[in-house]
């Protein structure tokens, strides 16, 4: 098992103090999750909102799941000194750690494809710009962020989190106010008709949907590993893990309750970008433009975090073979290559990508990451240093 002390050389900046130890890991996770999970609203529908009045159960399972997995992952990384996903999976699964690569790489490309497709569509529908303008902007900005590395990425995503939470609150208020009493009517009637067609849904199946959602989003965890180097106690790992679970789930609930104001309208719940359909009904031109800017930001954050974790994995492999890690220029070039491959896949379309790619990967991550962390990981933590 790889052991080394986290490298904390004293407080050097705001990010190296309590903020960096307790909040930055969760901010990074939330930033990478939000683009794929909440930007369009498509996943909130697929993993909860389609069940209407019972959908909140999936959200609750998601909240608990993210909190538990964050606490275990953060503390396992600290105890074993694993600050990239190659070393973490090696300490968790030994020689079978390579299985995570077989999942991470294709799922990352699928998620990046969703980001590219969503960005192009949102920019086109909100600002009237050509589909490829949004795609190219993502490539350029993500390439620049990966060129400068983790320090700039942390700052970009921290300020992004502040802006995104403010925007989501605004969007949520607009949607809920316009919906009037309909949200209450959905819950009073127990309406689940969009998902079932009969008005009923199994409580267990809704909760399981939340667990599956947590499982496939385990792909975002490597984006936080470098930030975990600042943590030097179990208290910090556990508290920051709990905070991460909350940060990752609040936008889910804002989106869910906003969508309940339009349940079970197929024009909203069946849309490629459900948020945009709602905001076109309740907001003016400025709201649509703001949505386009904010959603573009979330998609950039997600793409940046996923590729940055992939680059860290490549660099760890190079070091193991006695070679130098990639230079900043090479990091940027690799970023562009991966995004171009994802763009080609993005032409499949958002809904098809989610339905065909995500569920299979969810169960794979459940076997390779979730179950081992709940068993081997927990045992290692209990037996390890405090």
N, C-alpha and C positions, 0 to 999 in steps of 0.2 A: 504494500500500500504506500502510495506516495505521500510523504509528510513534509510540510514546510510551513513556517510561520508566516502569516499574512504580513505583507510589507507595509506597515504603517510607520512612517518616520516622523510623526508628529503632525500637528495641524498646520497645513500650509495655506489652505484656502477654505472658503465656505463649504466647498464640496468635500473636503477632507475631514470635516468635523462631524457633529451629530447628524447634520442633514445628509451627508454622504453615506453614513453608516445605516441610518434608519429609513430614509426616504428614497434615495437614488435607485436602489435595486428595484423597488416597486414602480418607480417612475419609468424606468427602462422597460420593465415587463409590460406595464400599461401602454406605453408608447408603441411597442411592437405589436401588441394585441389589438389595439384600437382600430388601426387601419383595416385589417382583414375582418375583425369581428364586428365593429360598430359603425364604420364610416358610411357604408351604404344602407345598413339596417337589414341586409339580406340574411345574415347569419343569426341575428336575434330572432327573426321569424322562423328560420329553419330549426333552431335549437331552443324553442320555448314559446314564442309569441303565437305561433300557429295554433297552439292549444288554448288560446284565449284565457278564460278565467282561471285555468289551472297552470298557465305558463309560468307564473311566479315560482312554482315549485322547482322548475328547472333552473331558474335564477338563483334560488336559495341553495340548491345542490352545487351550482357553479361557484357561488361565493365560498361555501365551506370547502369545496374541492381545491380551489385556487389557494386558499389560506393554508390548508394542510400541506399541499405540495410545495408551496413556497417556503414554509417553515422547515420542512424536511430537506429540501434541496439546499437552502442557504446554510443550514447547520452541517449537512453532510459535506458540502464544499469546504467549509471552514475546518472541520475535523480532519479531513483527508488532504487539505491543501490543493483542491482541484479547482482551478480557475479558468479552464476551458473545457469544452464538452468532451474532448478526447480523453483527458486525464480523469474527468469525473466518471465517464462510462467505464473506463478501465478499472477504476477503483470499485465501481458498483457491480460490474458483470465480468471482470477479468477479461479473458480472451474473447468472450462473446460481446464485448463492448462495441465491436465493429458493426454489430447489428443496428445500432443507432444510426450509423452513417447511412446504411441502406434505406433507412426511413427518412432521415433528416434531409438528405440531398433531394430526392424526388418531391417530398412534401414542400420543401422550401421553394422549389421551382413552381409548383402549383400555386402556392400562396403569392409568389411574386407575379405570376401570371394574372391572378385575380386583381392584384394591385394595379398592374399595367392597364388591364381592361377597364377597371373601375375609374381610374384617373382619366383615361381618354374619354369615357362616356360622360363623366361629371363635368369636365372642362367644356366639352361640346354642348351639353345641355344647360349649363349655368352661364357661360360666357360667350357661347356661340363660336368658339375657336375650333379649329380642326382637331379631330381625334388625336392625331399624331403630335400635336403641340404639347398636350398634357403628358404623353408618353415620353417625349424627348426631355421635357423639364425634369421628370423624375430621374431619368438616366443621369443628367448633368449634375443635379443636386446630390443624389446619392453617391455618385462618383467622387464629388468634392469632399463630402463628409467622410467617406472611407479613406480618402487620401490623407486627411489630417488626423484621423484616428479617434480613439475613445474619449479624449478630453473634450473635443469639439462636439462629438455626438451626445455626450452627457448634457452639455449646456443647451444644445439645440432641442433635445427632447424634454428637458426640464421646463424651458419656457414654452415649449409646445403643449405640455400638459396643462399649464395654467390657462393658456388660450383656449385649448380644446374643452376643458371643463366649463369655462365661461360660455363658450358657444353652445355646448350641449344643454346647459341649463336654459339658455335663451330659446333654443329650438324646442326643448321640452315644454316650456311655459307657453309658447305660441301654440303648440299642438294641443295641449291639454285645455287651454282656454277656448280654442275653437271647437273642441269636441263637446263642450257643455256637459250634460249629464250622462252622455252615452257610456263613459267609462264605468260609472256606477251601475248602469243597466247591464253591462256585460258581466260584471261580477255578481250582481243580484240574481241573474238568470243562470249563472254557471255555464255560459255559452262557450262551447269548444267546437262549434260546427265547421270552421274552416279546415280543421285537421281531420275530423272524423266523419263529417256529413250527417252525423246522427245526434250531435249535441252532447255526447259523452266521451270521456277519455279516461284511461286507467291512470291512477295516481302514480303507480310504480313506473309506468312507461315514461311519464313526464319527468320524474326524478332521474331515471336512467339516461334520458336525453341530456340532462345537465352534466352527468358524469362523463358521458361520451364527449361532450363539448370541452370539458376540462382536459380529457385525455389527448385530443388532437392538438389542443393549444399548448401542450407541453413542449411543442416545437419552439416556443418563444423563450424558454428559460435560459438557453445559452447566451442570450443577449445581455443577461445581467451578471454573468460570472466574473468578469473583470472587476466590476464594482464591489464584489463581495470581498475583495482583498482588504478592504478597510475594516471589516468586522473582526473583532478579536475576543468575543465572548458569546456564550450561548444566549444570553439575554438579548443581545443585539440581533442575532440571527432570528430568534423567535418573534420578537416584536416587529422587526422589519418584514418578516414573512406574513404576519397578520395584516400589517399595513398594505402590503402588496396585494393580498387577497381582496381587500376593500377597494383599493384604487382600480383594480382590474375589473371589478364587477359593478361599480356605481353607474358607469355609462350604459351597461346592459339594462339596468332597471329604469333609467331615464327613457331609453328607447322603447322598452317594453310598455311602460304605462302610456307613452305617447301613442303607440300603435293601437293600444286598446280603445282609444277614442275613435278608431276607424274600423274596428273589428266587426264582422268578418269580410269587409269590402275587398273583393278580389283585385280591384284596381290598385290597391295599396299593398296588400299582403302578397300579391303575385307579381309585383313589379321588380324589375332588375335593381332599381335604386329606390326603395320605398320611402326613405327620408325625403327625397326630392319631390316625389308625388305629393306628399303632405305639405311641404313648404311652399310649393307652387299654389296650393289652395289657401294657405293661411298667412303667407308673408308677401311682402312687396319685392321689387327688383333688388333692393339692397340685401334682403334676406337670402335670396338665391345666390347673389354674388359672394356674400359672406360664407354661405354653405360651400360653394365651390372652392374658395380659398382654404377654409378649415379642413375640408375633406381631403384636398390635395396634400395638405400638411400631414395629415394622419397617414396617408398612403406612403408618403416619403419616409416617415418615421418607421413604419413597419418594414419597408424594403431595406432601409439602412441597417436596422438591428439584425435582421436575418442574415444579410450578406456579411456584416461585420463579424458575426459569430462563425460563419463559414470560413472567412479569411483567417480568423484565429485558429480554427481547426487545421487549416492547411499549414499555417506557420508552425504549429506544434508538431505536425508530422515532419516538416522539413528539419526542425531542430533534432528530432529523434534520429533522423538519418544523417546527422552531422552537417547539415547544410544551413546556410543563412536564411532567416525569414524573409518574406517578401518586402521589398522597399515600398514606401508610400505610393510611388508611381505604379508599381506592379499591383498594389492593392486596388488602385483606381481602375486599372485596365481589366483586372479580373471582375470587378464590379460591373463594368460595362458589358463584358462578355456574358455574364450570368443573366443580366437584365435583358439583353437582346434575345437570348434563348427563351426567357420567360415570355417576352412579347410575342414571339411566334406561337407559343402555346395559348396566349391570351385570346386569340381569335376564336377559341372554342366557345367562349362566353362564360359569364360569371356563374349563373345558376347551374349549368352543366358541370363546371369545374368543381363546385361545392358538392353537388350530389354524387358525382362519380369518383372524385378523388379523396374527399375528406373522411368519409365514413370508414373506408378501408384502412386509412392511415391511423384513424382514432384507435381502432382495436389493436393495431400493431404497436402503437405507443403505449397502450395500456399494458401490453405484455412485456415490452422491452424496458419501459421507464417507470410507469406508475406502480405496478405490482412489486418490482424489485426495490423501489424506493420505500414502499410501505413495509417491506420485510427486511431485506438485507440492509437497506439504508438506515432504517430505524434501529436495527440491532447494532450497526456500526456506531451510530450516534450515542446510544445508551452506553456502550462499552468504551466509547472514546473519551477524550478530555472534555472538561466543561469550559 
